Amino acid sequence: MTKTITKERVTISVTKALPEFYWKTILFNCYCHEQEEVRDQLMKALGCSSSKAGQLIQVIETFGSATVYQGTEIEYERVCNVLGSIGLDVKVSQ
């Protein structure tokens, strides 16, 4: 992640190295599941509210995918297992 700060014609770029345990889970749009089904899985996988799950679904439907989790490897595996248990299309990257 890079943050650039510009002040009085001086530009400073700061790059924060992500720790080794940083993983992200991307959920892709699919037309084979009802929104309610996806919402329920997101709530179960992420422990989020129905409203937050609905917001994620809107992003996924608009852009084709969204990062739904960022964090440790152990937790990403659990999130992927919950989402994948109904056949949702997920991708993981480190």
JOKAGI-V522219 format. One record per backbone hydrogen bond with DSSP energy under -0.5 kcal/mol. NH is the residue of the N-H (numbers start at 0). CO is the residue of the C=O. If there is no record, write none. Layout:
nh=NH co=CO
nh=NH co=CO
This chain:
nh=2 co=13
nh=4 co=11
nh=6 co=9
nh=9 co=6
nh=10 co=8
nh=11 co=4
nh=11 co=9
nh=13 co=2
nh=13 co=11
nh=14 co=12
nh=15 co=0
nh=15 co=13
nh=16 co=14
nh=21 co=18
nh=22 co=20
nh=22 co=70
nh=23 co=92
nh=24 co=68
nh=25 co=23
nh=25 co=90
nh=26 co=65
nh=27 co=88
nh=28 co=63
nh=37 co=33
nh=38 co=34
nh=39 co=35
nh=40 co=36
nh=41 co=37
nh=42 co=38
nh=43 co=39
nh=44 co=40
nh=45 co=41
nh=46 co=42
nh=47 co=41
nh=52 co=48
nh=53 co=49
nh=54 co=50
nh=55 co=51
nh=56 co=52
nh=57 co=53
nh=58 co=54
nh=59 co=55
nh=60 co=56
nh=61 co=57
nh=62 co=58
nh=63 co=59
nh=65 co=26
nh=67 co=24
nh=67 co=65
nh=68 co=24
nh=70 co=22
nh=75 co=71
nh=76 co=72
nh=77 co=73
nh=78 co=74
nh=79 co=75
nh=80 co=76
nh=81 co=77
nh=82 co=78
nh=83 co=79
nh=84 co=80
nh=85 co=82
nh=86 co=83
nh=87 co=82
nh=89 co=87
nh=90 co=25
nh=92 co=23
